[in-house]
Amino acid sequence: MRSLIALTLITGTLAFAALSSPAAAQDRTISVTGRGEIMVEPDMATVVIGVQAEAEDTAQALDQASAATAAILATLDIEDIPADDIRSGAIRLQPRYSQSVLSSGQQIIGYRAVNSIEVNVTDLDRLGGLLSAMVGDGANRLDRVNFGLQDPSAATDEARRRAVAEGARLAALYADAAGVAVGDLMTLSEGGGGGYRALEAEPVMLEMAASSPQYDVPVAPGNIVINASVSMVYAIVD
């Protein structure tokens, strides 16, 4: 009876050791990262445009900037730009200092007022005409023009599909090079850094003198690149 008990204990110990060994606990896998990319044309633009006015006193500078901004807002209303697509931007009133080397210390010689608005334009065919109209109303700052997508979900999903397909291709390639076969997909997770970044045009400081452009501003937005990344782990089968 004592020998039977000892044999049973030895057998159980060997079985437990086999289950807890690294070879049994760790399955053979292939880990890959798939990346997908798609290029699409933008269908909207975000414009930050404004007025900069300079005068000897604060009231004059602010009044000049406010009058031109009101004219810009009136034009956007006439052009049927939805109110939800228009937001106030920077509103600043700053002193102007003398730059003369002959004066002792800095002296205030006037004031500068800045008033800007942010506008979403969802019809890019109208963008050039709207920019020209706003400059005609008194805008002399074009701080930013970003081209983007109203709804990037469909394009982002296509980039994700391409990322998964690329991951599967890489897993098959590595398995073939190693002389093994690809088994089931064990894990799949999306990596960070996906989506897209809006295309940004360089900011422009327009002429301070009021003028009305004779032509629409030419616009060439280019393409937006949307990317996705996934991490995938496949089992290896014999």
Secondary structure as the mmCIF struct_conf table of DSSP 4:
data_model
#
loop_
_struct_conf.conf_type_id
_struct_conf.id
_struct_conf.beg_label_comp_id
_struct_conf.beg_label_asym_id
_struct_conf.beg_label_seq_id
_struct_conf.end_label_comp_id
_struct_conf.end_label_asym_id
_struct_conf.end_label_seq_id
HELX_RH_AL_P HELX_RH_AL_P1 ARG A 2 SER A 20
BEND BEND1 SER A 21 SER A 21
HELX_RH_AL_P HELX_RH_AL_P2 PRO A 22 ALA A 25
BEND BEND2 GLN A 26 GLN A 26
STRN STRN1 THR A 29 VAL A 40
STRN STRN2 MET A 44 ALA A 55
BEND BEND3 GLU A 56 ASP A 57
HELX_RH_AL_P HELX_RH_AL_P3 THR A 58 ILE A 78
TURN_TY1_P TURN_TY1_P1 GLU A 79 ASP A 80
HELX_RH_3T_P HELX_RH_3T_P1 ALA A 83 ASP A 85
STRN STRN3 ILE A 86 TYR A 97
BEND BEND4 VAL A 101 GLY A 105
STRN STRN4 ILE A 108 VAL A 121
BEND BEND5 THR A 122 THR A 122
HELX_RH_3T_P HELX_RH_3T_P2 LEU A 124 ARG A 126
HELX_RH_AL_P HELX_RH_AL_P4 LEU A 127 GLY A 136
TURN_TY1_P TURN_TY1_P2 ASP A 137 GLY A 138
STRN STRN5 ARG A 141 GLY A 148
BEND BEND6 GLN A 150 GLN A 150
HELX_RH_AL_P HELX_RH_AL_P5 SER A 153 ALA A 178
TURN_TY1_P TURN_TY1_P3 GLY A 179 GLY A 179
STRN STRN6 ALA A 181 GLU A 190
HELX_LH_PP_P HELX_LH_PP_P1 GLY A 191 GLY A 191
BEND BEND7 GLY A 192 GLY A 193
STRN STRN7 GLY A 195 TYR A 196
STRN STRN8 LEU A 199 ALA A 201
HELX_LH_PP_P HELX_LH_PP_P2 GLU A 202 PRO A 203
STRN STRN9 VAL A 204 MET A 205
BEND BEND8 MET A 208 ALA A 209
BEND BEND9 GLN A 214 TYR A 215
HELX_LH_PP_P HELX_LH_PP_P3 ASP A 216 PRO A 218
STRN STRN10 ILE A 224 VAL A 237
#
